[in-house]
C-alpha cells in the first residue's frame, strides 16, 4: 500500500507499467527440478496462518515435482531465502515482468556496539535487493527495505496489519 511501484509489473515491450491490486508473492525454492518460484496469491487477504499453510502446500508440491503453471505464474514480487542454504549475500535478478526481488540471508550472531560503545552480541540478517530502476528509484527501494526491516525486527507489527 505504501509503495505501489514495488507491486507492479512491466509489459514485455516495456511500454506499460501495471500497478497490481493483488499482492502475489513469489517464493524461490530449491526443488528436484531446480530453482522454481511458486506464488502465494492474494497475500493481502490472508492471515499469517493462511500464508504459512499456503507456503507449506507449495513446498510439498515443489518436493513432489507437482508445481503447475497456476502455482508458478502471477507473481508481483519475489523473495528468495538464501539463508536456508547458508547464504548471506546475493545479487538477485528480477524475474520479469516483476520489478523487484529480495534475497534474505542467514541469521548470524555478530559483535555490534551499543550507544555507549559496549560490544554486544547481535542477531543480524543481511538482505539483498534488486529493482528495475525504470520503475523504482533507489530511494524508494531503500525506504521499502527499511519498512521490511522494521517488520522483521518487530513481527507483531506485520501480524497486526494482516487480515
C-alpha positions in Angstrom: 0.0 0.0 0.0 2.8 2.4 0.9 4.9 1.5 -2.2 2.7 0.7 -5.1 5.5 0.8 -7.6 7.0 -2.3 -6.0 3.8 -4.2 -6.5 3.8 -3.5 -10.3 4.6 -5.4 -13.4 6.2 -4.2 -16.7 4.9 -5.3 -20.1 7.2 -7.3 -22.3 7.5 -4.4 -24.7 8.3 -2.1 -21.7 5.5 0.3 -22.7 3.1 -0.3 -19.8 3.5 -0.4 -16.1 0.6 -2.0 -14.3 0.2 -1.4 -10.6 -1.4 -4.6 -9.2 -4.1 -4.6 -6.5 -3.3 -8.2 -5.6 -0.1 -8.9 -3.7 1.2 -12.1 -5.2 4.5 -13.1 -3.6 6.8 -15.5 -5.3 8.9 -17.6 -3.0 12.0 -19.0 -4.6 12.6 -22.6 -3.6 15.0 -25.4 -4.3 13.2 -28.3 -5.9 14.2 -31.5 -7.6 13.6 -29.7 -10.9 15.9 -26.8 -9.8 15.0 -23.4 -8.5 11.3 -22.6 -9.0 9.2 -19.6 -7.9 5.7 -20.6 -6.8 3.4 -17.8 -5.9 1.4 -17.2 -2.8 -1.6 -15.3 -4.3 -3.7 -12.5 -2.7 -1.5 -12.2 0.4 -3.3 -9.1 1.3 -6.4 -11.2 2.0 -4.7 -13.9 4.1 -3.7 -14.1 7.8 -0.4 -15.3 8.9 -1.6 -18.9 9.4 -3.2 -19.0 5.9 0.1 -17.7 4.4 2.1 -20.4 6.3 -0.4 -23.1 5.2 -0.2 -22.0 1.5 3.7 -21.8 1.7 3.7 -25.4 3.1 1.3 -26.6 0.4 3.6 -25.0 -2.3 6.7 -26.6 -0.7 5.1 -30.0 -0.8 4.1 -29.6 -4.4 7.6 -28.5 -5.2 9.2 -31.5 -3.5 6.8 -33.8 -5.4 7.5 -32.1 -8.8 3.8 -31.2 -9.0 4.0 -27.4 -9.3 2.0 -26.3 -12.3 1.6 -23.2 -14.3 -1.1 -21.9 -11.9 1.3 -22.1 -9.0 4.2 -20.6 -10.9 2.6 -17.6 -12.5 1.2 -14.2 -11.5 3.9 -13.1 -9.0 4.3 -9.4 -8.3 7.5 -9.6 -6.2 9.8 -12.5 -5.3 11.5 -13.4 -2.0 14.5 -15.8 -2.1 15.7 -17.3 1.2 19.4 -17.9 0.5 19.9 -18.2 4.3 18.2 -21.6 4.3 21.3 -22.9 2.5 23.8 -20.9 4.4 24.0 -17.8 2.1 24.5 -14.3 3.5 24.5 -12.0 0.4 23.3 -12.4 -3.1 22.8 -10.5 -6.3 19.2 -11.4 -7.0 17.9 -10.9 -10.5 14.4 -9.5 -11.1 12.0 -12.0 -12.6 10.2 -10.3 -15.5 7.5 -9.0 -15.6 8.1 -8.2 -11.9 10.1 -5.2 -10.9 11.6 -6.1 -7.5 13.2 -9.1 -5.7 14.6 -9.6 -2.2 17.1 -12.3 -1.1 17.2 -13.0 2.7 20.5 -14.1 4.2 21.0 -16.5 7.1 20.8 -15.3 10.7 24.2 -14.6 12.2 25.3 -13.6 15.7 27.9 -10.9 15.3 29.5 -8.3 17.5 27.9 -4.8 17.5 28.3 -1.7 19.6 25.6 -0.2 21.7 25.1 3.5 22.1 27.7 3.6 24.9 30.3 1.8 22.9 29.9 -1.6 24.6 30.3 -4.7 22.4 27.1 -6.8 22.3 26.1 -10.0 20.5 23.5 -9.1 17.9 21.5 -11.2 15.6 22.0 -10.0 12.1 20.3 -10.9 8.8 21.5 -9.4 5.5 19.0 -8.6 2.8 19.9 -8.1 -0.8 17.5 -6.2 -3.1 17.3 -5.6 -6.8 14.8 -3.4 -8.6 14.0 -2.4 -12.2 15.2 1.3 -12.0 13.0 2.2 -14.9 10.1 1.8 -12.5 11.5 2.0 -8.9 14.2 4.5 -7.9 16.9 3.7 -5.4 15.5 5.9 -2.6 12.1 4.2 -2.8 13.7 0.8 -2.7 15.7 1.9 0.4 12.6 3.1 2.2 10.8 -0.1 1.3 13.8 -2.1 2.6 13.7 -0.2 5.9 10.0 -0.9 6.2 10.6 -4.6 5.7 13.5 -4.4 8.2 11.1 -3.0 10.7 8.7 -5.9 10.2 11.5 -8.4 10.5 12.7 -6.8 13.8 9.2 -6.5 15.1 7.0 -9.2 13.6 4.0 -8.3 15.6 3.7 -5.1 13.7 3.3 -7.1 10.5 0.9 -9.6 12.0 -1.4 -6.7 13.2 -1.5 -5.4 9.6 -2.6 -8.7 8.1 -6.2 -9.9 7.8 
